[in-house]
Each structure stands twice: as structure tokens, then as C-alpha cells.
Amino acid sequence: MSANKTSGMPKVSVIIPSYNCEPYIAETIDSILNQSFKDIELIVVDDGSTDKTQEIVSSYGAPVRLIKQTNARVCAARNRGIREAKGEYICLMDHDDYWFPHKLARQLEEFEKHPEAGAVYSSFIRWHADSEAHFPEPTSFDLKSYSDDIDPDFSGWIYHQFLLDCWMLTSTAMFRAEVFQQCGVFDEALPYSEDWELWLRIARAYPMIQLRRPTTLYRQHLQQGNRIVRDVDYRTVLLTESVKNWGLCSRDGRCVARRKFLIQLAVYHAEFAFGHLKAGNRKTAITSFLKAWGCSPLNLKYLAYVPASLLGWRPKW
């Protein structure tokens, strides 16, 4: 019998930060309560919703613990849930995503096999609505078409992989609770890339395991935070500072080549530029196109976008 069972504590704490998610929150909660593994506590930290989110969560009664707070944004809500959690393992579930029934059980299997791992995460499926704004039934996805094993390229010491992209979707991950004690929690000063910033810190301290078979449906809709044009290019700031502080290599010696890192950094500068150019912020766009070209000088298209921007061109996508 594990220590947490002896003490009466749950094996897994699941935390949902919620804010005005009336259309989706019930389906998200149901997917957690319908897990094949049942020894869980479910905590919803509502960040000052003004719709019926709190009412829907409250209707579940005892299986769900609702914590209400004044709006302080998602990082504060996640951190509140982490402080309240009593489980040996912690999952952070976005309020509009969906878990397949095997998720928790499958991840716990891998933790048993890999006691050194700080996190077990998985691939995911982007969940798009049809033309009538209906999302396909979760049972319509063929999970058996995916291999049920570990991806070695994205398992182990993978700090170097996170220098190229934020491979770990928050809703797919399970963490040992000790990880947050050792590495800290989400930086509440960051309005964007806050998950990526934490994953980089964790990846410096713990190996991780990635499952190839998806455990999660990642709902796609217009209210998502990654669709917002922001004043600061948080991605490139984060990655530049990470390389400055920690270099390009993981603890096991695996590294990302500097040229490959700079080419990807140029892509992010250009994406930031396109967003601002489409929004009419020509000066910010030109500055970012020049930064992209500085990272990848052989890619002359970044430089070509500067006079095009000055002449009034805007992307249509």
C-alpha cells in the first residue's frame, strides 16, 4: 500500500483553472470523472467567472471541489490549485479540453516504470468544430491507430527539445507533486508562454516521458490565448534568456545545434511580425522581421518583408 493511501490522501490531484467556460466545462469535468483510474481529487479553481461556470461546477457536488477567487488570471488559478492539492501526482487540465478514459492509468504505469521521471505527458489531437460549430464525439477518434509506446526523442532529459518548441500541452501532463516543490510554480507575471517557461525549468531538473498515443483532445476555438496579438514577443524573450542562462544542451549531453535554434527563433520573430502587420502595427512588424533576418541571414525573405511592409502590404491569413 502506497504512503498516500495509508494517509487517506488521493493518488492524483486534478486541477482545472476555469474562467467563463460555460459551454465546455461540463464535458471537461465528465471526462475526468469517467477515468478508469478513480483515486483522484478534482479541484476547480474558478477565476472570477461571470457566466454560469460556477453554477455548473457546483452542480456536481462532492466529487468536485470548487474554489472561487477574484480574477487573477490562469497562472494564479493554477498555482492556487497546486497549493491546495493533496495528491502524490498532479495534473493540470484546461477548462475546455477532454481526456480519453485511459489517460491517468496509462501515465501511472509509466511512473512505475520510470521512478526518476518528473513528468509523463503525451501527444494530443486538435479538436476542431465542424461548419455548424459542433465538435466530433470523442469516441469517433481511432486511438488504436497510434503506437502505445514511448517516443525516445522526446523522453528523458529533453531541455534541449524545449528550446525549439513547447512540445508538452498542459492538459496532457502528469507531474510528481515534488516537482513543484523543487522547481517552483507558474510565473504569475507572465501573460503568455508561462507553461513553456515552467517546462524549461522542470526539464533542467527532471527527465520526462512522452507517450505517443494521445490522451487528450485539445479544443480549438477563437477565444484561445495563443490567437491574441501581444505587445511583447514572450516566446523569443523566453528562449533567448534560457539559452543565455543554461545553454543549448540537456543534462545527458544531447544538444540542439545553435544554427537550428536560431532558424527556429527566426520563425517565431517572423510569426510575431505577421501578427502585428495584420493588426496594422507596421513599426513593430518591421522590427521583428529584421530580428528574424538577423537570426537567419540566409533567409532573405525576412528582409524582403521590410520594404513590402513599408509599402502597405499585409498578410491575408
C-alpha positions as CSV (number, residue, x, y, z in Angstrom):
1,M,0.0,0.0,0.0
2,S,1.4,3.4,-1.0
3,A,2.0,6.1,1.5
4,N,-0.7,8.3,0.2
5,K,-3.3,5.5,0.6
6,T,-2.2,4.9,4.1
7,S,-2.7,8.6,5.0
8,G,-6.0,8.7,3.2
9,M,-4.7,11.1,0.5
10,P,-5.7,10.8,-3.1
11,K,-3.2,9.3,-5.6
12,V,-3.8,12.0,-8.2
13,S,-4.9,15.6,-7.8
14,V,-6.5,17.1,-10.9
15,I,-6.7,20.9,-11.1
16,I,-8.9,22.9,-13.6
17,P,-8.5,26.6,-13.7
18,S,-11.7,28.0,-15.1
19,Y,-13.0,31.3,-16.4
20,N,-16.2,31.8,-18.3
21,C,-16.3,28.3,-19.8
22,E,-20.0,27.6,-19.6
23,P,-20.2,25.8,-23.0
24,Y,-17.4,23.3,-22.3
25,I,-16.7,22.9,-18.6
26,A,-19.2,20.0,-18.0
27,E,-17.7,17.9,-20.8
28,T,-14.3,18.5,-19.4
29,I,-15.3,17.5,-15.8
30,D,-17.1,14.4,-17.1
31,S,-14.0,13.2,-18.9
32,I,-12.1,13.3,-15.6
33,L,-14.8,11.6,-13.5
34,N,-15.1,8.9,-16.2
35,Q,-11.4,8.0,-16.0
36,S,-10.7,4.3,-15.5
37,F,-8.4,5.2,-12.6
38,K,-10.6,6.6,-9.7
39,D,-8.4,7.5,-6.8
40,I,-8.4,11.2,-7.6
41,E,-9.4,14.6,-6.2
42,L,-10.8,17.1,-8.6
43,I,-10.3,20.8,-7.8
44,V,-11.8,23.6,-9.9
45,V,-10.3,27.0,-9.2
46,D,-12.7,29.5,-10.8
47,D,-11.0,32.8,-11.6
48,G,-14.0,35.1,-11.2
49,S,-16.3,33.8,-13.9
50,T,-19.3,35.9,-14.8
51,D,-21.3,33.3,-16.7
52,K,-22.8,30.0,-15.4
53,T,-19.4,28.2,-14.9
54,Q,-19.5,28.2,-11.1
55,E,-23.2,27.1,-11.1
56,I,-22.3,24.1,-13.4
57,V,-19.3,23.1,-11.3
58,S,-21.3,23.3,-8.1
59,S,-24.0,21.0,-9.5
60,Y,-21.5,18.1,-9.3
61,G,-21.5,18.2,-5.5
62,A,-18.9,16.2,-3.6
63,P,-16.8,14.7,-6.4
64,V,-15.7,18.2,-7.4
65,R,-14.2,20.8,-5.0
66,L,-14.9,24.4,-6.2
67,I,-12.6,27.2,-5.1
68,K,-13.6,30.7,-6.0
69,Q,-11.2,33.6,-6.4
70,T,-11.2,37.1,-7.7
71,N,-10.0,37.2,-11.3
72,A,-6.2,37.0,-11.2
73,R,-5.6,35.0,-14.5
74,V,-4.8,31.5,-15.2
75,C,-1.3,31.3,-13.6
76,A,-2.7,32.4,-10.3
77,A,-5.5,29.9,-10.5
78,R,-3.2,27.0,-11.4
79,N,-0.8,27.9,-8.5
80,R,-3.8,28.1,-6.1
81,G,-4.8,24.6,-7.1
82,I,-1.2,23.3,-6.7
83,R,-1.1,24.7,-3.2
84,E,-4.4,23.1,-2.4
85,A,-3.6,19.7,-3.9
86,K,-3.0,16.7,-1.7
87,G,-2.2,14.0,-4.3
88,E,1.1,12.3,-4.9
89,Y,0.7,13.3,-8.5
90,I,-0.7,16.5,-10.0
91,C,-2.5,17.0,-13.4
92,L,-3.4,20.5,-14.8
93,M,-6.4,20.3,-17.1
94,D,-7.5,23.3,-19.2
95,H,-11.2,24.0,-18.7
96,D,-12.2,23.2,-22.3
97,D,-10.2,20.1,-23.1
98,Y,-11.1,16.4,-22.9
99,W,-9.4,13.3,-21.6
100,F,-9.7,9.8,-23.0
101,P,-10.6,7.3,-20.3
102,H,-7.2,5.6,-20.2
103,K,-5.1,8.8,-19.5
104,L,-4.4,8.6,-15.8
105,A,-4.0,4.9,-15.6
106,R,-1.6,4.9,-18.6
107,Q,0.6,7.6,-17.1
108,L,0.7,6.0,-13.7
109,E,2.0,2.8,-15.4
110,E,4.9,4.8,-16.8
111,F,5.7,6.4,-13.5
112,E,6.0,2.9,-12.0
113,K,8.5,2.0,-14.7
114,H,10.4,5.3,-14.6
115,P,10.7,6.4,-10.9
116,E,13.3,9.0,-12.0
117,A,10.8,10.9,-14.2
118,G,9.3,14.2,-13.0
119,A,6.5,14.2,-15.7
120,V,4.7,11.9,-18.0
121,Y,2.9,13.6,-20.9
122,S,1.5,12.5,-24.3
123,S,0.7,13.6,-27.8
124,F,-2.7,15.1,-28.4
125,I,-5.4,15.6,-31.0
126,R,-6.5,19.1,-32.1
127,W,-10.3,19.1,-31.7
128,H,-11.9,21.2,-34.4
129,A,-15.6,22.0,-34.7
130,D,-17.5,21.4,-37.9
131,S,-19.2,24.0,-40.0
132,E,-22.1,24.0,-37.6
133,A,-19.8,24.6,-34.5
134,H,-20.3,21.0,-33.3
135,F,-17.2,19.1,-32.1
136,P,-16.9,15.5,-33.1
137,E,-17.7,12.9,-30.5
138,P,-14.6,11.8,-28.6
139,T,-15.5,8.2,-29.3
140,S,-15.1,8.9,-33.1
141,F,-11.3,9.1,-32.8
142,D,-9.3,6.0,-33.6
143,L,-6.7,5.9,-30.8
144,K,-5.5,2.3,-31.8
145,S,-4.0,3.8,-35.0
146,Y,-1.3,5.3,-32.7
147,S,1.5,3.3,-31.2
148,D,1.2,2.8,-27.5
149,D,4.8,3.3,-26.6
150,I,7.3,6.0,-25.6
151,D,8.9,8.4,-28.1
152,P,12.6,8.3,-27.2
153,D,13.4,11.6,-29.0
154,F,11.0,13.5,-26.6
155,S,11.7,11.4,-23.5
156,G,14.5,11.5,-20.9
157,W,16.4,14.8,-20.5
158,I,14.7,17.0,-23.1
159,Y,15.5,20.6,-22.1
160,H,17.2,20.9,-25.5
161,Q,13.9,20.0,-27.2
162,F,12.0,22.7,-25.4
163,L,14.4,25.2,-26.9
164,L,12.7,24.6,-30.3
165,D,9.0,24.3,-29.3
166,C,6.6,23.9,-26.4
167,W,6.1,20.2,-27.0
168,M,4.1,19.5,-23.8
169,L,0.5,20.6,-23.8
170,T,-0.5,21.4,-20.3
171,S,-3.6,19.2,-20.3
172,T,-1.7,16.1,-21.3
173,A,0.8,16.1,-18.5
174,M,1.0,14.4,-15.1
175,F,3.7,15.5,-12.6
176,R,5.1,14.2,-9.4
177,A,4.0,16.7,-6.7
178,E,7.6,17.1,-5.6
179,V,8.4,18.7,-9.0
180,F,6.6,21.9,-8.0
181,Q,8.4,22.0,-4.6
182,Q,11.8,21.6,-6.3
183,C,11.2,23.8,-9.4
184,G,8.6,26.3,-8.4
185,V,5.3,27.0,-9.9
186,F,3.9,29.2,-12.8
187,D,5.3,32.8,-13.1
188,E,2.2,34.9,-12.5
189,A,3.9,37.9,-14.1
190,L,3.8,36.2,-17.5
191,P,0.6,36.6,-19.6
192,Y,1.9,34.2,-22.3
193,S,4.3,31.3,-22.6
194,E,4.0,30.7,-18.8
195,D,3.7,27.0,-19.3
196,W,6.7,26.8,-21.6
197,E,8.8,28.8,-19.1
198,L,8.0,26.3,-16.3
199,W,8.6,23.3,-18.6
200,L,12.1,24.6,-19.3
201,R,12.8,24.8,-15.5
202,I,11.4,21.4,-14.9
203,A,13.3,19.9,-17.8
204,R,16.6,21.1,-16.3
205,A,15.9,19.2,-13.1
206,Y,14.0,16.0,-14.1
207,P,13.7,13.7,-17.1
208,M,10.3,13.4,-18.7
209,I,8.4,10.7,-20.6
210,Q,6.3,11.2,-23.7
211,L,3.6,8.7,-24.7
212,R,3.0,8.5,-28.5
213,R,-0.7,7.6,-28.1
214,P,-2.9,10.7,-27.5
215,T,-4.6,11.0,-24.1
216,T,-6.2,14.4,-24.7
217,L,-8.4,16.3,-27.1
218,Y,-7.2,19.9,-27.4
219,R,-10.2,22.0,-28.2
220,Q,-9.7,24.7,-30.9
221,H,-11.8,27.9,-30.8
222,L,-11.4,31.7,-31.3
223,Q,-11.1,32.5,-27.6
224,Q,-7.8,30.8,-27.1
225,G,-4.9,32.8,-25.7
226,N,-2.4,31.9,-28.5
227,R,-4.6,33.8,-31.0
228,I,-4.1,37.2,-29.3
229,V,-1.6,39.7,-30.7
230,R,0.6,40.8,-27.8
231,D,2.9,43.8,-27.3
232,V,5.8,41.7,-26.2
233,D,7.2,38.6,-28.1
234,Y,7.3,36.4,-25.0
235,R,8.4,33.3,-26.9
236,T,11.6,34.8,-28.3
237,V,12.4,36.6,-25.0
238,L,12.0,33.3,-23.1
239,L,14.1,31.2,-25.5
240,T,16.9,33.8,-25.8
241,E,17.1,34.1,-22.0
242,S,17.1,30.3,-21.5
243,V,20.0,29.8,-23.8
244,K,21.8,32.7,-22.2
245,N,21.4,31.2,-18.8
246,W,21.5,27.4,-19.5
247,G,23.0,26.9,-22.9
248,L,21.8,24.5,-25.6
249,C,22.4,21.1,-24.0
250,S,20.4,18.8,-21.7
251,R,22.0,17.1,-18.7
252,D,22.6,13.9,-20.7
253,G,24.7,15.7,-23.3
254,R,22.0,15.9,-26.0
255,C,22.0,19.3,-27.6
256,V,20.3,21.4,-30.2
257,A,22.6,22.9,-32.8
258,R,22.9,26.7,-32.5
259,R,22.1,27.2,-36.1
260,K,18.9,25.1,-35.8
261,F,18.0,27.1,-32.7
262,L,18.5,30.4,-34.5
263,I,16.5,29.3,-37.5
264,Q,13.6,28.4,-35.2
265,L,13.9,31.7,-33.3
266,A,13.7,33.5,-36.7
267,V,10.4,31.7,-37.4
268,Y,9.0,33.0,-34.1
269,H,10.2,36.5,-34.7
270,A,8.5,36.4,-38.2
271,E,5.3,35.0,-36.8
272,F,5.2,37.8,-34.3
273,A,5.8,40.3,-37.1
274,F,3.0,38.8,-39.3
275,G,0.5,39.1,-36.4
276,H,1.4,42.8,-35.9
277,L,1.4,43.6,-39.6
278,K,-2.0,42.1,-39.9
279,A,-3.2,44.2,-37.0
280,G,-1.7,47.3,-38.6
281,N,1.3,47.7,-36.3
282,R,3.8,48.3,-39.0
283,K,6.7,49.6,-36.9
284,T,6.6,46.5,-34.5
285,A,6.3,44.2,-37.5
286,I,9.4,45.7,-39.3
287,T,11.5,45.5,-36.2
288,S,10.6,41.8,-35.8
289,F,11.3,41.0,-39.4
290,L,14.7,42.5,-39.0
291,K,15.3,40.3,-35.9
292,A,14.2,37.3,-37.9
293,W,16.7,38.1,-40.6
294,G,19.4,38.7,-38.0
295,C,18.9,35.2,-36.7
296,S,18.7,33.6,-40.1
297,P,20.6,35.9,-42.6
298,L,20.5,33.4,-45.4
299,N,16.7,33.6,-45.5
300,L,16.3,36.8,-47.5
301,K,12.5,36.7,-47.5
302,Y,12.6,38.1,-43.9
303,L,14.5,41.1,-45.3
304,A,12.1,41.4,-48.3
305,Y,9.1,41.7,-46.0
306,V,10.5,45.1,-44.7
307,P,10.0,47.1,-47.9
308,A,6.8,45.3,-48.5
309,S,5.6,46.4,-45.1
310,L,6.6,49.9,-45.7
311,L,4.6,49.9,-49.0
312,G,1.4,48.8,-47.1
313,W,1.4,45.1,-47.7
314,R,-0.5,43.0,-45.1
315,P,-0.9,39.2,-44.9
316,K,-4.4,37.9,-45.6
317,W,-4.2,34.7,-43.5
